Amino acid sequence: VIWSGPDNGWGNFWWGYQTGWNSTTTPLTLDGKTLLNYSWQWESNPVNGNFVPKTLIHETGHGLGLPDYYDYLTKADGDTVGPDGGVGGLDMMDAAIGDHNCFSKFLLDWITPSVYTAAANGVALRAAGSFGDAAIIMPDATAGNNFGEFFMVQNRKRVQNDSSYPADGLLIWH
């Protein structure tokens, strides 16, 4: 559901979100179509202003199955799981900044990263905001262990979807 109207503040009823019904409730069925999950999104188009799609893109990410990458709580709130600060505000699913990261794009089958299981010299990664370049580094990769520990590397430059990034550089995702 995408609606338009005035901004009445963060976190209110009209703010964008994604949710759904769980299996213990009765889903909405109409003409043989069942609604389980949905996204409620504000068009973010103030009167005489420019369209700002950040929340729309973030919530669509949820609709496609991506989680939030930001911290819900701080250590002061009693959170003892995971690092403070999510992924540092460097992803659309964290602070609605830049593009989706290479891991999210890999999960959605939007990119096919190069895979390296041994040392490699001279690997070139073009700007992630313009190209689908990424590298998976799995030093201990073994057959049948596709979901073992690995690193993904991408070159984030301030171009296109990443133009709002604070600086250029490599991002290494673990």
C-alpha positions in Angstrom: 0.0 0.0 0.0 1.5 3.3 -1.1 -0.3 6.5 0.1 0.5 10.2 -0.3 -0.1 13.0 2.1 1.6 15.4 4.6 4.4 14.3 6.8 3.1 14.1 10.4 6.3 12.8 12.1 8.4 9.8 12.5 7.1 6.6 14.1 3.4 7.5 13.9 0.6 5.4 12.4 1.2 6.8 8.9 5.0 6.0 9.0 6.2 3.3 6.5 6.4 -0.3 7.8 6.2 -3.9 6.8 4.2 -6.5 8.7 1.9 -9.4 8.3 -0.4 -12.0 9.8 1.1 -15.1 11.4 -0.2 -18.6 10.9 -2.3 -18.6 14.1 -4.6 -15.8 12.8 -7.0 -15.9 9.9 -5.4 -14.4 6.8 -7.3 -12.0 4.5 -8.6 -13.9 1.4 -10.4 -12.2 -1.5 -11.1 -13.7 -4.9 -8.8 -16.7 -4.0 -5.8 -14.4 -3.2 -4.4 -14.5 0.3 -2.7 -11.6 2.0 -0.1 -12.6 4.6 2.5 -9.9 4.5 2.2 -6.3 3.4 4.1 -3.0 3.4 2.4 0.3 4.3 4.5 3.1 2.7 4.3 6.9 2.5 5.2 8.3 -0.9 7.3 11.0 0.9 6.3 13.7 -1.6 5.7 16.9 0.3 3.7 19.6 -1.5 5.9 21.3 -4.1 8.8 19.1 -3.0 10.9 16.3 -4.5 10.1 12.7 -4.2 12.3 11.1 -1.6 12.2 7.3 -2.0 14.3 6.2 1.0 11.6 4.8 3.2 9.8 3.2 0.2 13.1 1.4 -0.8 13.8 0.3 2.8 10.3 -1.1 3.3 10.3 -2.7 -0.1 13.5 -4.4 1.1 11.4 -5.9 3.9 8.8 -7.0 1.5 11.5 -8.9 -0.4 12.7 -10.6 2.8 15.5 -8.4 4.1 15.9 -7.6 7.8 16.7 -4.3 9.4 20.5 -4.0 9.9 20.3 -1.4 12.7 20.3 -1.8 16.4 16.9 -1.6 18.0 18.3 -1.1 21.5 21.5 0.3 23.0 23.6 -1.3 25.8 22.0 1.3 28.2 18.6 -0.3 27.3 19.9 -3.7 28.3 20.9 -5.0 24.8 23.8 -7.4 25.2 23.5 -9.1 21.7 25.5 -7.9 18.8 27.5 -4.7 18.2 26.2 -1.3 18.9 25.2 0.7 15.9 24.1 -2.0 13.5 26.2 -1.7 10.3 27.3 1.9 11.0 24.6 3.5 8.9 26.2 2.2 5.7 23.2 0.4 4.2 19.7 1.1 3.0 18.4 -1.4 5.6 20.3 0.4 8.4 20.0 4.2 8.1 18.3 4.3 4.6 21.6 5.5 3.2 23.0 4.4 -0.1 22.2 1.2 -1.9 21.6 -2.3 -0.5 24.8 -4.0 0.4 26.4 -6.8 -1.6 25.2 -9.5 0.9 21.6 -8.4 0.6 21.9 -8.3 -3.2 23.4 -11.8 -3.2 20.5 -13.1 -1.1 18.0 -11.6 -3.5 19.9 -13.1 -6.5 20.6 -9.6 -7.9 24.4 -10.1 -8.2 26.8 -13.0 -8.8 29.9 -12.3 -6.8 33.3 -13.7 -7.7 34.3 -16.4 -5.2 37.9 -16.8 -3.9 38.9 -19.8 -1.8 42.6 -19.1 -1.9 44.8 -16.0 -2.1 44.3 -13.8 -5.1 46.3 -10.7 -6.2 45.0 -7.9 -8.4 41.2 -8.4 -7.8 39.5 -5.3 -9.3 36.1 -4.2 -8.0 34.3 -1.4 -9.7 32.0 1.0 -7.9 29.1 -0.9 -6.3 26.7 2.0 -7.0 27.2 1.6 -10.7 28.1 -2.1 -11.1 27.2 -5.4 -9.5 30.8 -6.2 -8.5 31.5 -8.0 -5.2 33.8 -10.7 -4.0 33.2 -13.6 -1.6 36.3 -14.7 0.2 36.0 -18.2 1.8 39.5 -19.3 2.8 38.2 -22.6 4.4 35.5 -23.4 1.8 34.7 -27.0 1.4 32.2 -28.9 -0.8 28.8 -29.1 0.8 29.5 -26.2 3.2 28.0 -23.4 1.2 26.8 -21.5 4.3 30.0 -21.5 6.2 31.8 -18.4 7.4 32.9 -16.0 4.7 33.5 -12.3 3.9 32.1 -10.2 1.1 33.9 -7.2 -0.2 32.6 -4.4 -2.3 34.0 -1.0 -3.5 31.6 1.7 -2.3 32.2 5.0 -4.1 30.0 8.1 -3.9 28.3 7.6 -7.2 24.6 7.0 -8.2 22.7 5.3 -5.3 25.8 5.7 -3.0 26.2 9.4 -3.7 25.2 10.2 -0.1 28.0 8.0 1.4 30.4 9.9 3.8 33.5 8.6 1.9 34.8 6.2 -0.7 36.4 2.9 0.2 36.1 -0.9 0.5 33.4 -2.4 2.7 34.1 -5.9 4.1 31.0 -7.7 5.3 31.4 -10.7 7.7 
